[in-house]
Amino acid sequence: RKEVEQDPGPFNVPEGATVAFNCTYSNSASQSFFWYRQDCRKEPKLLMSVYSSGNEDGRFTAQLNRASQYISLLIRDSKLSDSATYLCVVPYSSASKIIFGSGTRLSIRP
Amino acid sequence: EPEVTQTPSHQVTQMGQEVILRCVPISNHLYFYWYRQILGQKVEFLVSFYNNEISEKSEIFDDQFSVERPDGSNFTLKIRSTKLEDSAMYFCASSSDRAPEAFFGQGTRLTVV
């Protein structure tokens, strides 16, 4: 299994739709997980942190399944501004090595 | 809001030349990172730095690369004898010891010609 693996996408959904992304990781010792978003030619920006079974912030919900080594991100009532690449991020070796998935591209259409 | 700053935003260099990319991490952060993103590809880990030494490095981070924290605020990435394939966006990031979330600078776009 790759260190961090994501659905490649692209996902193209209408405004207002609900969309979910999946991510699997290989290191069973990882304790924390993150979702970042990256706009075209910009830096990754932290979207959500996941330390326990899940986290919710407005329209965004992240869930963690440690047994399956699987993280998901759910976006409800999607907006045009949600169009971006979503990156699953897993720290290895404590905080010494933070590994990014290849990203899932999301495009919201009017 | 504190942020990571990187300079320059864009660097053009001739193949074979040395470049130094500069970063000022968030002031109370203790972990520093360099990442590379070739256009259209994933964000790749290069190196992490903690307590004035390298903590981890990837297979990409070979003898061509070095990092330094020359003073209390700057964190630099030196690339010696640049190659065409070094052309990429280079991101610096930092995190605190209390929370591993990494915050990224806006990147330096390196173009080797």
Chai-1 contact restraints between the chains, C-beta under 6 A:
chainA,res_idxA,chainB,res_idxB,connection_type,confidence,min_distance_angstrom,max_distance_angstrom,comment,restraint_id
A,S32,B,P100,contact,1.0,0.0,6.0,A-B,restraint_1
A,E43,B,F91,contact,1.0,0.0,6.0,A-B,restraint_2
A,E43,B,F104,contact,1.0,0.0,6.0,A-B,restraint_3
A,E43,B,Q106,contact,1.0,0.0,6.0,A-B,restraint_4
A,E43,B,G107,contact,1.0,0.0,6.0,A-B,restraint_5
A,P44,B,F104,contact,1.0,0.0,6.0,A-B,restraint_6
A,L46,B,E101,contact,1.0,0.0,6.0,A-B,restraint_7
A,S49,B,E101,contact,1.0,0.0,6.0,A-B,restraint_8
A,P91,B,P100,contact,1.0,0.0,6.0,A-B,restraint_9
A,S93,B,E56,contact,1.0,0.0,6.0,A-B,restraint_10
A,A95,B,Y31,contact,1.0,0.0,6.0,A-B,restraint_11
A,A95,B,S95,contact,1.0,0.0,6.0,A-B,restraint_12
A,A95,B,P100,contact,1.0,0.0,6.0,A-B,restraint_13
A,S96,B,S48,contact,1.0,0.0,6.0,A-B,restraint_14
A,S96,B,S55,contact,1.0,0.0,6.0,A-B,restraint_15
A,S96,B,E56,contact,1.0,0.0,6.0,A-B,restraint_16
A,K97,B,E56,contact,1.0,0.0,6.0,A-B,restraint_17
A,I98,B,A102,contact,1.0,0.0,6.0,A-B,restraint_18
A,I99,B,F45,contact,1.0,0.0,6.0,A-B,restraint_19
A,F100,B,V43,contact,1.0,0.0,6.0,A-B,restraint_20
A,S102,B,K42,contact,1.0,0.0,6.0,A-B,restraint_21
